[in-house]
Amino acid sequence: MPAQWVFFTRPDGAPFHPGYFSQRFRLLIDRADLPPIRLQDLRHGTASLAHSAGADLKTIQGLLGHSTIAMTADVYTNVLPAVQRTEAEATARLILGVGDDRLAGRPVTKRVIQRPRRPHAGQRPNAAEVPAAKRRRVARNARAARRRAGGTF
């Protein structure tokens, strides 16, 4: 690896192993009792939240260091449900009439209250419904099984 591509080095100048930061991040996540997440997921989440906050794709492209805006749009941004709702309501207002007093400041669509669903037999429950201690135990057991199988953790 050429020296100009080494961004982080150890105190002795040697480069870090490529998996070091991911492994260290997983360790910190486990210690903080947070749900499992990858570094790449944080990057994707940053782009998605910036987009939903109103940042344009060119700004997000610069933030992520992408060479083309198409890559940013195709890979890292997705439309969050709240943004979809806002855009749909704005479109409905435009179609139904901007000056209509009945629509001013009110949602165009009905609000649907969704009740929590129970998992079907054999279906995995939502992560929020599983106690933190059980999530930690399952993750610890999975890491131990990977170690026994000779893989990395």
Phi, psi and chi 1 to 4 in degrees:
 res  aa     phi    psi   chi1   chi2   chi3   chi4
   1 MET       -  124.8  175.0 -176.5  -70.5      -
   2 PRO   -61.8  148.3  -16.2   25.1      -      -
   3 ALA   -61.3  -30.1      -      -      -      -
   4 GLN   -69.7  -13.4   71.0  -95.7   22.0      -
   5 TRP   -97.9   -1.4  -65.3  104.0      -      -
   6 VAL   -89.8  112.9  177.9      -      -      -
   7 PHE   -92.4  -39.1  -64.0  106.4      -      -
   8 PHE  -123.2  133.6  -60.1  103.5      -      -
   9 THR  -129.4  161.5   60.0      -      -      -
  10 ARG   -74.3  166.9  -63.1 -179.1 -174.5  -85.8
  11 PRO   -55.4  -28.1  -27.2   34.3      -      -
  12 ASP   -86.1    1.8   64.1   -4.6      -      -
  13 GLY    93.3   -7.8      -      -      -      -
  14 ALA   -74.1  144.7      -      -      -      -
  15 PRO   -72.6  153.1   23.9  -30.3      -      -
  16 PHE   -74.4  151.3  -78.2  100.6      -      -
  17 HIS   -64.7  140.6 -175.7  -84.4      -      -
  18 PRO   -55.0  -31.8  -24.5   32.0      -      -
  19 GLY   -86.3   -3.1      -      -      -      -
  20 TYR   -59.8  -47.5  171.5   78.3      -      -
  21 PHE   -68.8  -37.4  -67.6  103.5      -      -
  22 SER   -64.7  -42.9  -65.1      -      -      -
  23 GLN   -64.3  -43.6 -178.3  179.8    5.8      -
  24 ARG   -63.9  -40.9 -179.0   74.2  179.5  152.5
  25 PHE   -62.7  -44.1 -177.6   71.6      -      -
  26 ARG   -60.7  -39.9  -83.8 -167.0  -61.7  -91.1
  27 LEU   -62.4  -44.2  179.3   66.7      -      -
  28 LEU   -65.1  -39.0  -67.0  172.1      -      -
  29 ILE   -63.0  -44.3  -70.1  -67.0      -      -
  30 ASP   -62.7  -44.5  -72.6  -15.4      -      -
  31 ARG   -65.2  -32.8  -74.0 -176.8 -177.2  169.6
  32 ALA   -83.3   -1.0      -      -      -      -
  33 ASP    58.7   42.9 -167.5   30.0      -      -
  34 LEU  -102.2  156.1  -64.7  171.2      -      -
  35 PRO   -64.4  150.2   11.8  -16.9      -      -
  36 PRO   -60.6  135.5   -5.1    9.0      -      -
  37 ILE  -151.4  147.6 -171.9  168.3      -      -
  38 ARG   -96.0  159.4  -59.6  172.7  -55.2  150.9
  39 LEU   -58.2  -39.6  -77.4  168.5      -      -
  40 GLN   -62.3  -33.4 -174.7   65.1   21.2      -
  41 ASP   -65.9  -35.2  -64.3  -25.9      -      -
  42 LEU   -65.1  -40.2  -67.0  178.5      -      -
  43 ARG   -63.6  -46.4 -179.7  178.5  169.5   89.4
  44 HIS   -62.6  -43.1  178.8   75.9      -      -
  45 GLY   -63.1  -39.0      -      -      -      -
  46 THR   -61.4  -45.6  -60.7      -      -      -
  47 ALA   -64.0  -42.8      -      -      -      -
  48 SER   -65.8  -44.1  -62.2      -      -      -
  49 LEU   -68.6  -37.9  -69.0  173.8      -      -
  50 ALA   -62.9  -41.1      -      -      -      -
  51 HIS   -64.0  -43.2 -176.8   54.9      -      -
  52 SER   -70.6  -23.6   68.5      -      -      -
  53 ALA   -80.9   -4.9      -      -      -      -
  54 GLY   109.0    0.5      -      -      -      -
  55 ALA   -67.5  137.4      -      -      -      -
  56 ASP   -78.3  162.2   62.2   -8.5      -      -
  57 LEU   -63.9  -30.0  -70.7  178.1      -      -
  58 LYS   -66.1  -39.4 -166.8   66.0  176.3  169.5
  59 THR   -65.9  -43.2  -56.9      -      -      -
  60 ILE   -65.4  -37.8  -63.1  169.3      -      -
  61 GLN   -58.4  -45.1  174.6 -166.7   -4.8      -
  62 GLY   -65.5  -39.3      -      -      -      -
  63 LEU   -61.4  -41.4  175.0   71.2      -      -
  64 LEU   -88.9  -13.1  -62.6  174.7      -      -
  65 GLY    76.7   30.2      -      -      -      -
  66 HIS   -80.2  149.5  -69.6  158.1      -      -
  67 SER   -78.7  -29.7   58.4      -      -      -
  68 THR  -130.0  150.9   65.5      -      -      -
  69 ILE   -72.2  -25.4 -162.0  165.6      -      -
  70 ALA   -62.9  -39.6      -      -      -      -
  71 MET   -63.5  -42.2 -179.0  178.0 -179.0      -
  72 THR   -61.6  -46.7  -54.9      -      -      -
  73 ALA   -67.8  -40.4      -      -      -      -
  74 ASP   -77.5  -36.8  -69.2  -17.2      -      -
  75 VAL  -100.7  -44.9  177.2      -      -      -
  76 TYR  -103.3  -11.7  -75.2  101.7      -      -
  77 THR  -113.0  135.9   56.9      -      -      -
  78 ASN  -132.2  160.6   58.6    0.4      -      -
  79 VAL   -91.8  121.6 -179.3      -      -      -
  80 LEU   -77.6  152.0  -59.0  174.0      -      -
  81 PRO   -55.4  -39.0  -25.8   32.8      -      -
  82 ALA   -65.3  -37.3      -      -      -      -
  83 VAL   -69.4  -41.4  175.4      -      -      -
  84 GLN   -57.8  -44.4  -76.6  178.7  -30.0      -
  85 ARG   -63.5  -46.1 -179.9 -178.9 -156.2   85.7
  86 THR   -61.2  -44.6  -57.5      -      -      -
  87 GLU   -67.2  -38.4  -64.3  -58.4  -38.2      -
  88 ALA   -65.2  -40.6      -      -      -      -
  89 GLU   -67.4  -39.1  -71.7  176.7   -2.9      -
  90 ALA   -63.4  -40.5      -      -      -      -
  91 THR   -65.7  -41.5  -57.0      -      -      -
  92 ALA   -63.5  -40.3      -      -      -      -
  93 ARG   -62.7  -40.2  -77.2 -167.6 -179.7   86.7
  94 LEU   -64.0  -43.3 -178.4   65.3      -      -
  95 ILE   -70.6  -41.7  -68.3  169.3      -      -
  96 LEU   -81.8  -14.0  -63.3  175.0      -      -
  97 GLY   121.4  118.2      -      -      -      -
  98 VAL   -66.6  -39.1  176.2      -      -      -
  99 GLY   -84.4    5.8      -      -      -      -
 100 ASP   -70.7  115.5 -166.9  -14.3      -      -
 101 ASP   -63.8  -26.8  -68.6  -25.3      -      -
 102 ARG   -66.2  -23.6  -65.2  176.1  -65.0  146.3
 103 LEU   -98.2  -10.9  -59.4  175.5      -      -
 104 ALA   -63.6  121.3      -      -      -      -
 105 GLY    72.4    5.9      -      -      -      -
 106 ARG  -120.3  147.9  -66.4 -173.1  -13.8 -156.6
 107 PRO   -66.5  144.4    6.8   -8.5      -      -
 108 VAL   -79.7  -33.9  176.2      -      -      -
 109 THR   -92.0  159.2   58.5      -      -      -
 110 LYS   -73.2  148.5  -71.1 -176.4  178.2  179.1
 111 ARG   -88.9  126.3 -174.6  169.9 -177.6 -162.8
 112 VAL  -106.0  124.7  177.8      -      -      -
 113 ILE   -91.3  119.6  -61.0  172.5      -      -
 114 GLN   -99.3  128.2  -66.3 -176.4   -6.9      -
 115 ARG   -85.9  148.1  -66.3 -169.3  174.2   95.9
 116 PRO   -61.4  139.5    8.3  -11.7      -      -
 117 ARG   -97.6  143.2  -59.1  167.0  104.1 -174.3
 118 ARG   -85.7  140.8  -66.6 -177.2 -177.6  173.0
 119 PRO   -67.8  143.7   16.5  -22.5      -      -
 120 HIS   -74.3  166.8  -61.3  -65.2      -      -
 121 ALA   -57.9  128.2      -      -      -      -
 122 GLY    86.1   -6.3      -      -      -      -
 123 GLN   -90.8  140.6 -177.1 -179.1    4.0      -
 124 ARG   -76.7  139.0  -65.9  174.4   56.7 -176.4
 125 PRO   -73.7  161.8   23.2  -29.8      -      -
 126 ASN   -62.7  146.4 -174.6   -8.5      -      -
 127 ALA   -60.0  -32.1      -      -      -      -
 128 ALA   -69.0  -21.9      -      -      -      -
 129 GLU   -88.0  -11.1  -61.8  167.8   -3.0      -
 130 VAL   -94.1  128.0  177.9      -      -      -
 131 PRO   -58.9  148.2  -17.1   25.2      -      -
 132 ALA   -58.6  -39.9      -      -      -      -
 133 ALA   -61.4  -39.5      -      -      -      -
 134 LYS   -69.5  -39.1 -176.4  171.8 -178.1 -179.8
 135 ARG   -61.2  -42.2  -73.6 -164.9  -51.5  -92.8
 136 ARG   -63.7  -43.5  -77.2 -167.1  -52.1  -89.5
 137 ARG   -63.4  -43.2 -173.5  173.4   60.4 -110.5
 138 VAL   -64.9  -43.1  168.3      -      -      -
 139 ALA   -64.7  -40.8      -      -      -      -
 140 ARG   -63.8  -43.2 -171.7  171.4   48.2 -113.6
 141 ASN   -64.7  -37.8  -69.3  -17.9      -      -
 142 ALA   -66.0  -41.6      -      -      -      -
 143 ARG   -62.9  -42.6  -76.2 -167.5  -57.0  -86.2
 144 ALA   -63.1  -39.7      -      -      -      -
 145 ALA   -66.4  -38.9      -      -      -      -
 146 ARG   -65.6  -39.3  -76.2 -167.1  -63.1  -91.3
 147 ARG   -62.9  -45.2  -82.4 -168.3 -148.4  107.4
 148 ARG   -62.1  -33.8  -75.2 -168.7  -60.1  -88.8
 149 ALA   -79.7   -5.5      -      -      -      -
 150 GLY    91.5    4.9      -      -      -      -
 151 GLY   -87.0 -179.6      -      -      -      -
 152 THR   -91.0  166.2   59.1      -      -      -
 153 PHE  -119.3      -   55.3   96.7      -      -
